Amino acid sequence: MIHAGRRNVLFVAGLGLLLALGSCGSDTGSLAPPTGPVSATVPGVGILPNHSSGTSFNSDSESLTPVGRRQLTVGEVAVGPRLLLIGDSILAGLSRRFGNAACQTLTPLGWQVSVEAEVGKAIDLGLRVVNKKLPQGFDAAVIFLGTNYGAKQDFYQETLNKILDELSPRPVIIFTVTEFKPIIKEVNMVIEEELRTRPNLWLIDWREISKAPGILWNDKIHPSVQGNVVLLQELVKVLGTAPGAESGTCLKSEFTDDSPLVNLPPVVGPIDTVPAGETTDSVIPEDSSTTTSTSTP
């Protein structure tokens, strides 16, 4: 069991190193680093307060947290350290076959990480993932699905509901989606509705975060190198350290069926979140070559 002092040291050290890397990056070329605040998270148990459909989604995390509720990290309420990440190419770009940044960032915080994300997949991938993976035992989840939207809001909502029902009552972090075309607003409307009715959801409002300069690749969909750093930074803030584990593990991915790889943007390299003087040797070997993320979401 990690004592509170050690948990705080791990979290602060990990976040500090993420921020430090975000100031330099690599392979960014002419991409400008983000300017101004980009945090748009809701790190706490509870339901979002109502806001009118005619107003923009407020990116001030304090104003979105229910009054009187303490802001908690997922690690403070999860019953164990096993973490399931579910997504399309945006999360796949952080998996072991595309650079391993997710595991490199989260395992030093004690999480046992399974990244189940495939390039070009829609919301129904999430249902296949939970049906296969949950019997293996997972304590928390991250969902980033909706970029590959088929303009069928009812289907998206029905499938997301099934996924969240299967995951409940586990704590779940859900990302909104970059609105690179107007119809994607329908995805974010569904996500907002789920946030109002499910107390086990945490929000990372990627829709707002990705508006900052330099966050997205030139396709206006995928994160740039700097964008991946910011994405992981926000994820670390909301996750915190895992309960009951001195060191984490990178679990082998089972969902690795990617669409054809074309017009490859770069991805962020490994992010070291191991505090000074400590090491981690937690990655389960996997036979796969390291490439870059793809232009297909």
N, C-alpha and C positions, 0 to 999 in steps of 0.2 A: 504494500500500500504506500503510495507516495504521500508524504506529509505536505501540508498546505504550503510551507515555505519552499519546498523543492518544486512543487507544481507551479508556483508563481515565478520562480527563477527560470524554469524551462520555458514557460509561456513568454515572458518578457524577453528572454534571450532570443527565442525563435522569431518573435515579431520584430525585434531590433535588427536582426540580420536580414530579414526580408526587406525591411525598409531601406537598409543600407544598400542591398543589391539593387533595389528599385531605383536608386539614384544614379547608378552607373549603367547596368544592363550590358548586353552585348548584341552585336549584329543589328543594332537599331537603325543604322544608316541615318537618314534625315528625319526619322520619326522624332517628334518632339516629346519630351517627358510630360506626364500629366501636370497640369497647373491647377492650383486651388484644391479644395476638398473633394475627394471622390468617395468617401465612405457613405454607403447607403444601406446599412444593415439594421436589422431588428434582432439583437441578441438577447432574447428573453422569452420565458414561457408566457403565453397569453395570446389573446386574439387582438388583431389590429382594430383600433377604433374605426367607426364608420367615417367615410369621407365621400363627398358628393362626386358623382361620376363626371361632373364638369370641371373638376379641378385636377391639377397635375399631382402625381404621387410624390408626397413630401419625402426628401432624402435625408431629413434630419432624424437620426435614429432615436434621439431622446423624445421627440414629439410623437413618434409612432409606438413607443412602448407604453402599455397600459399604465395609467396612473396608479401608484401604490405598489406596482410590481417591481421586484428587484430584477435587474438585468443579470441573467445567468448565462454561462456558456453551456454548450451541449455536454461537455465533459463533467459538469457539476451535477447533471441530472441523469446521465446515461448509467445503466447498471453494469456495463462492461466496456471493453476497449475495441470491440470489433466494429469496424466502420465500412459501410457499403456505399461506394460512389457510383451513380448511375447517370449516363449521359450519352451525347453524340460526340462529334469530333472535337468540341471545345474541351470536354474532359478527357477524351481519348488522347488529345495532344499532350496531356500531362501524365499519361500512363507509361508503363515500363517499355512498351514497344516504340514509344515516341519521345524518349528522353528521361522518363521516370521522375519528373519533378514532384508529382503528388506524393509519392512514397518518400522521396528524399526530404520533403518538407514536413510530413505528418508523422512518420514513424519515430523521429526523435522526441515527439510529444507524447509517445506512448500508445499511439493508435495502431491497430492491426488492420491494414488498409487493403481493400479489394476494389480496384477500379474496373468496373464493368461498363465500358463505353465503346461504341462502334461508330465509325464515320458514316454519315448519311442516313442515320436511323431516326425514326419518328417516335412518338410517345408510346406506341405499343411495345417497343423494346423494353421499356421499364417494367411492364407487366411480366414479360418473359424472364427478366432478370430476377424479380422478387420471387416468382414461383420456383425458380431453380435454386436461388442462393439463400433465401430465408431459412429453409430447413437445415442449413449448415450452421446457423446461429449467428445473428448479427444484432448489435445493440443500438446502432444509430445509422442514419443514412443521409446522403446528399443527392439531390436530384437536379439535373440541368438538362431538361428536355423541352423542346418546343421550337427550336430554330428550324427544323425540318417539318414545318406545319403544312398540313394538307388542306387548309381552308375548310375544315370540318370541325367547328367549335364544339358541337354536341359530342362527337366522337372523342375529341381531346379531353373534354370535361369528364365524360363517362370513364375513360381509361385512366386518367389521373386519379379520379375518385377510387377506382379499384386498387390502384397502386398504393395510395395513402391508407386505404382501409387495411390492406395487408400489412403495411408497415406499422400501423398504430398498435400500441401506444408509444412505440419507440420515438425518441426525438429525431426530427427530420429537418434538414436545411434545404430550402428550395430557392433556386435562382430564377428571377425574372429574365426575360429574353431581350436582347437588343432588337429594337424595332426598325430593322433595316428596310422594311416595306410596311405600308399602313396596315395590312391585314394581320400582322403579328400582334397588334394591339389586342386581338381576340384571345391570344394565348395568355397575355398578362392579365386580362380581365378575369379569366378562369382562376389563375393563380391567386389574385387578390381575393376572390370569393372564398377560396379554400382557406386563406389566412384568417378570414373573419370567423370561420366556423370550426377550426381545428386548433386546439390549444397546444398541440405538440409540434407545431411548425415554427421554424425560424426563417426569416427572410434575408437573402442577400439580393439587393435590388440592382442587378447587373444592367438593367435597362438604363438606370441613371448613371451608374459608374462608368459605363462604356461611352458616355457622351463626352468625357474628358479627353482633351487632345492626347494623341499618342497611345491610347488604350487599344484601339483596333488596328488590325492589319489593313492593307489597302483595299481589301474586298468589303470592308465595313461590316464584317460579320465575325471573323475570328480574332482572338486577342493577338496583339503584337507581343514581342518579347517582354516589353514593359507591361503590357496588359496581363500577361500570364503571371507576372510578379504580383501585380495588384490583386488579381483574382485569388491567388494563394494567400496573400496578406489578409484579405477579407475573410477567407475561409478559416484561417488560423484564429482570427479574432473571435469568431463565433463558436468554433470548436473548443478552444482552450485545450488543456491537457486531458488525456484519457484517464479514466478512473482505474486505479488498481494495477497499473503496469509500469515497471521501471523502464522498459524499452519496447518499441513497437516492432511490427513485422509487416513486410510487403508481401501480400498474398498473390498467388498466381491468378491472372485474369482468365476467365472462361469464355467471355464474349469478346472476340477479337476479329470478327468478320467485317472488314472495312471495305468501303467502296473504292473504285479505282483512284489512285493517287495522282493528282494533277495540280500544277500551279502551287507548289508547296511554300507556305510561309514558314519562317523560323519559329522555333519554340524556345521557351526559357530552359536553361540548363539546370542541373541539380542545384537546389537551394539548401545550404547547410544550416540546420537549426539545432545542431548539437552544441550545448554549452562548452565553453573553453575547458580543456582538460579532460573531456569525456569523449567516448567513441561509441559508434553503433555498428553492429554487424547483423542486420536484421532482415536482409533481403533473401527470399527463397529463390534459388536459381531458376531462370526461365530461359528456354532456348528461343530467342528472338533477336533480330537485329535492331539497332537503334536508328530511327529515321526521324523525319520531321512531320509536323501535323499537316493536314490537308485543307484544300479549299472547299471540299464538300463537307457541310456541317454534320 
